[in-house]
Amino acid sequence: MGKGKLQNLKLWPNSISGIPTGEPRDRELTAAYRELLGKPFPGDKAGRTYAQIIAEVMVREACLGNVQAAKEIALRTEGPPRFVPPEPDEDV
């Protein structure tokens, strides 16, 4: 790329996608999942939603030793782990 072309490069302003048509915030399948997760689970005497049932099953699985379930719960509730650089060895 020539020097003149580099000078013309500019960052997109905040809240502008750079795609002329924009990118939809929710896709059709995502919207359908969200809608269904908020509905009551059929036949549940406590009236829990699909999301509440899934969460309960995941917690139960984690308590039974399912490490993947425990990781998923931690990721969803606490976010990804922060990188902490290791302490330098004092012996070195």
Backbone as CSV, one residue per row, in Angstrom:
resi,resn,N_x,N_y,N_z,CA_x,CA_y,CA_z,C_x,C_y,C_z
1,MET,0.855,-1.175,0.000,0.000,0.000,0.000,0.892,1.226,0.000
2,GLY,0.598,2.179,-0.871,1.387,3.396,-0.931,1.125,4.309,0.245
3,LYS,2.027,5.256,0.440,1.919,6.161,1.579,0.618,6.968,1.538
4,GLY,0.191,7.398,0.377,-1.038,8.177,0.247,-2.267,7.401,0.674
5,LYS,-2.269,6.085,0.382,-3.420,5.265,0.760,-3.486,5.066,2.270
6,LEU,-2.352,4.934,2.933,-2.341,4.756,4.380,-2.890,5.985,5.095
7,GLN,-2.647,7.154,4.557,-3.124,8.379,5.182,-4.652,8.474,5.114
8,ASN,-5.253,7.803,4.151,-6.704,7.854,3.995,-7.437,6.859,4.893
9,LEU,-6.700,5.923,5.527,-7.343,4.947,6.392,-7.814,5.627,7.672
10,LYS,-9.052,5.367,8.050,-9.623,5.950,9.256,-10.404,4.888,10.002
11,LEU,-10.422,4.984,11.318,-11.228,4.081,12.128,-12.690,4.477,12.003
12,TRP,-13.561,3.481,12.140,-14.991,3.775,12.137,-15.347,4.457,13.450
13,PRO,-16.196,5.472,13.403,-16.628,6.113,14.653,-17.399,5.122,15.526
14,ASN,-17.458,5.380,16.835,-18.218,4.518,17.743,-19.663,4.410,17.258
15,SER,-20.239,3.249,17.422,-21.619,2.902,17.074,-21.870,2.822,15.572
16,ILE,-20.828,2.854,14.760,-20.962,2.654,13.312,-20.307,1.324,12.983
17,SER,-21.018,0.430,12.302,-20.516,-0.925,12.109,-19.481,-1.036,10.999
18,GLY,-19.488,-0.165,10.019,-18.586,-0.325,8.889,-19.195,-1.179,7.795
19,ILE,-20.303,-1.816,8.081,-21.033,-2.594,7.088,-22.255,-1.765,6.721
20,PRO,-22.386,-1.400,5.458,-23.469,-0.489,5.074,-24.857,-0.909,5.546
21,THR,-25.147,-2.189,5.502,-26.479,-2.645,5.931,-26.548,-2.877,7.429
22,GLY,-25.416,-2.834,8.100,-25.385,-3.089,9.538,-25.472,-4.567,9.842
23,GLU,-25.286,-4.927,11.053,-25.349,-6.320,11.482,-26.484,-6.440,12.486
24,PRO,-27.432,-7.348,12.272,-28.543,-7.453,13.215,-28.051,-7.869,14.594
25,ARG,-28.631,-7.283,15.631,-28.216,-7.597,17.004,-28.614,-9.027,17.368
26,ASP,-29.781,-9.425,17.014,-30.228,-10.787,17.281,-30.553,-11.469,15.966
27,ARG,-30.075,-12.638,15.839,-30.415,-13.425,14.668,-31.715,-14.173,14.971
28,GLU,-32.312,-14.712,13.951,-33.619,-15.357,14.106,-33.577,-16.519,15.100
29,LEU,-32.564,-17.379,14.998,-32.473,-18.524,15.895,-32.220,-18.072,17.335
30,THR,-31.363,-17.080,17.518,-31.088,-16.557,18.855,-32.363,-16.011,19.483
31,ALA,-33.130,-15.281,18.719,-34.389,-14.723,19.224,-35.347,-15.842,19.622
32,ALA,-35.391,-16.911,18.831,-36.275,-18.040,19.140,-35.826,-18.734,20.432
33,TYR,-34.511,-18.915,20.602,-33.994,-19.516,21.840,-34.378,-18.671,23.048
34,ARG,-34.141,-17.370,22.952,-34.447,-16.486,24.079,-35.926,-16.535,24.447
35,GLU,-36.772,-16.560,23.435,-38.214,-16.601,23.688,-38.604,-17.902,24.396
36,LEU,-38.108,-19.018,23.875,-38.454,-20.320,24.455,-37.879,-20.480,25.857
37,LEU,-36.660,-20.024,26.098,-36.054,-20.152,27.422,-36.839,-19.413,28.503
38,GLY,-37.558,-18.372,28.130,-38.339,-17.605,29.086,-39.731,-18.165,29.342
39,LYS,-40.137,-19.173,28.577,-41.477,-19.756,28.741,-41.471,-20.829,29.820
40,PRO,-42.627,-21.050,30.465,-42.719,-22.113,31.472,-42.503,-23.489,30.836
41,PHE,-41.786,-24.342,31.559,-41.547,-25.710,31.101,-42.846,-26.495,31.260
42,PRO,-43.332,-27.149,30.204,-44.615,-27.860,30.273,-44.607,-28.948,31.348
43,GLY,-45.638,-28.942,32.175,-45.797,-29.972,33.186,-44.996,-29.747,34.456
44,ASP,-44.224,-28.682,34.538,-43.454,-28.432,35.757,-44.377,-27.856,36.819
45,LYS,-44.528,-28.569,37.941,-45.462,-28.159,38.987,-45.046,-26.852,39.658
46,ALA,-43.752,-26.548,39.632,-43.266,-25.311,40.260,-43.369,-24.116,39.308
47,GLY,-43.716,-24.376,38.045,-43.868,-23.291,37.077,-42.552,-22.695,36.607
48,ARG,-41.477,-23.491,36.696,-40.163,-22.991,36.269,-40.074,-22.878,34.755
49,THR,-39.192,-21.988,34.297,-38.977,-21.798,32.861,-37.969,-22.827,32.352
50,TYR,-37.881,-22.922,31.040,-36.883,-23.796,30.423,-35.486,-23.425,30.935
51,ALA,-35.181,-22.135,31.015,-33.869,-21.689,31.471,-33.606,-22.128,32.907
52,GLN,-34.605,-22.032,33.765,-34.435,-22.447,35.159,-34.197,-23.950,35.270
53,ILE,-34.887,-24.726,34.456,-34.689,-26.181,34.453,-33.272,-26.514,34.000
54,ILE,-32.833,-25.885,32.926,-31.473,-26.132,32.412,-30.442,-25.759,33.465
55,ALA,-30.609,-24.610,34.113,-29.666,-24.178,35.141,-29.624,-25.185,36.286
56,GLU,-30.780,-25.673,36.703,-30.824,-26.641,37.798,-30.099,-27.931,37.425
57,VAL,-30.312,-28.397,36.209,-29.648,-29.623,35.753,-28.129,-29.414,35.716
58,MET,-27.691,-28.263,35.240,-26.247,-27.983,35.170,-25.632,-27.941,36.570
59,VAL,-26.313,-27.319,37.529,-25.801,-27.259,38.901,-25.745,-28.664,39.496
60,ARG,-26.776,-29.455,39.261,-26.792,-30.830,39.768,-25.621,-31.621,39.187
61,GLU,-25.405,-31.492,37.879,-24.302,-32.199,37.222,-22.948,-31.767,37.798
62,ALA,-22.779,-30.472,38.028,-21.523,-29.973,38.602,-21.310,-30.563,39.994
63,CYS,-22.377,-30.650,40.780,-22.281,-31.214,42.135,-21.947,-32.700,42.110
64,LEU,-22.287,-33.370,41.027,-21.987,-34.801,40.891,-20.600,-35.045,40.294
65,GLY,-19.844,-33.972,40.057,-18.470,-34.130,39.580,-18.243,-33.839,38.110
66,ASN,-19.266,-33.365,37.394,-19.096,-33.038,35.982,-18.319,-31.724,35.876
67,VAL,-17.039,-31.822,35.526,-16.163,-30.652,35.485,-16.596,-29.676,34.395
68,GLN,-17.063,-30.188,33.262,-17.526,-29.296,32.181,-18.704,-28.445,32.642
69,ALA,-19.617,-29.053,33.376,-20.760,-28.305,33.900,-20.283,-27.237,34.876
70,ALA,-19.337,-27.581,35.737,-18.800,-26.613,36.699,-18.106,-25.458,35.978
71,LYS,-17.361,-25.771,34.923,-16.690,-24.718,34.142,-17.705,-23.796,33.481
72,GLU,-18.754,-24.380,32.927,-19.799,-23.592,32.265,-20.478,-22.656,33.259
73,ILE,-20.785,-23.161,34.445,-21.424,-22.338,35.474,-20.499,-21.190,35.876
74,ALA,-19.229,-21.501,36.108,-18.269,-20.468,36.501,-18.128,-19.417,35.407
75,LEU,-18.060,-19.850,34.164,-17.916,-18.913,33.052,-19.132,-18.002,32.949
76,ARG,-20.324,-18.564,33.114,-21.563,-17.786,33.001,-21.786,-16.856,34.180
77,THR,-21.310,-17.239,35.355,-21.579,-16.426,36.542,-20.441,-15.488,36.913
78,GLU,-19.205,-15.914,36.667,-18.048,-15.114,37.066,-17.286,-14.521,35.895
79,GLY,-17.584,-14.975,34.685,-16.860,-14.504,33.513,-15.563,-15.274,33.341
80,PRO,-14.874,-15.007,32.235,-13.626,-15.734,31.993,-12.573,-15.360,33.036
81,PRO,-11.679,-16.296,33.348,-10.650,-15.998,34.330,-9.717,-14.899,33.839
82,ARG,-9.289,-14.088,34.759,-8.356,-13.022,34.461,-6.952,-13.596,34.401
83,PHE,-6.127,-13.095,33.485,-4.739,-13.547,33.412,-3.950,-12.851,34.510
84,VAL,-3.314,-13.650,35.330,-2.444,-13.113,36.375,-1.046,-13.631,36.077
85,PRO,-0.113,-12.713,35.788,1.243,-13.191,35.455,1.855,-13.903,36.670
86,PRO,2.605,-14.966,36.415,3.217,-15.703,37.518,4.253,-14.836,38.236
87,GLU,4.385,-15.092,39.528,5.408,-14.388,40.318,6.780,-14.901,39.908
88,PRO,7.756,-14.018,39.776,9.105,-14.501,39.429,9.687,-15.307,40.592
89,ASP,10.459,-16.325,40.254,11.105,-17.136,41.278,12.167,-16.311,41.973
90,GLU,12.193,-16.398,43.300,13.191,-15.643,44.061,14.562,-16.297,43.976
91,ASP,14.605,-17.600,43.642,15.869,-18.320,43.574,16.697,-17.938,42.364
92,VAL,16.091,-17.345,41.370,16.772,-17.089,40.099,17.698,-15.930,40.197
